[in-house]
């Protein structure tokens, strides 16, 4: 992605100024790409005849794509609004004062703090981005990013409702998600490199600048984050919808018989289905042919790594970060789920 996609003004809480050559405006290319793909697909179907629009596969694809987008959009709005509010209204040194000074201790504290944000992964990405720009160590912000969608009260309550009479599943999800978030934060401290992040996130800033309108800063930050993340959300929803209609139900039955294959399959399924964390417990509960440990892997991996989340991370933090972080998170989440499921389920 070109440097002109970055907004120094947003990072500094000021006007919209590109890092690249002067005079060029930032273009929300993810949203444009999503609209272009949608328009192109619609044009092809119309040229081929309107009967294609009524084909069951096309209707199913449209339904799933819209469902994922509509389900996630309120939380994306919440997350981008929180991100803009943090940038414009919250004192710059608040987070650095609240979190422990040592990064290794800040990681588990930030992971536990994820319990207070009642949103899904779409909300946590822009909030984590804003925390990094405010001076919070990336390892702590990433621990928050992973834990918030999986351990907040809404998700844990939904899990308890989806698995009635099985408090062990709720406890296992809480423990495995927190452990995965902390391990990934520590892993970033050990192996992570800031050059993997987009240039915007490498330049710390002090939040609101005196002499500038806080509401203008909020608007600019909200607009930038939403246009970037919104386009990637739509692209991720399209990919998830394609998988939903392309893979036959019989494939599910093939993998359910093997304990190890079932865990790996449901972990991969969680990545591809991109179900919002507030609803994934009900999907997991419906997969009765799979073991409790396999369903736990579905619940732990899904809120941390899925198609729309990978797309959101790529748009927010950069592609170099997204593929490394998503791959490592998947491996750690599966391993922790197996250990936790063996001990608690």
Order of alpha helices (4+ residues) and beta strands (2+ residues): alpha-alpha-alpha-alpha-alpha-alpha-alpha-alpha-alpha-alpha-alpha-alpha-alpha-alpha-alpha-alpha-alpha
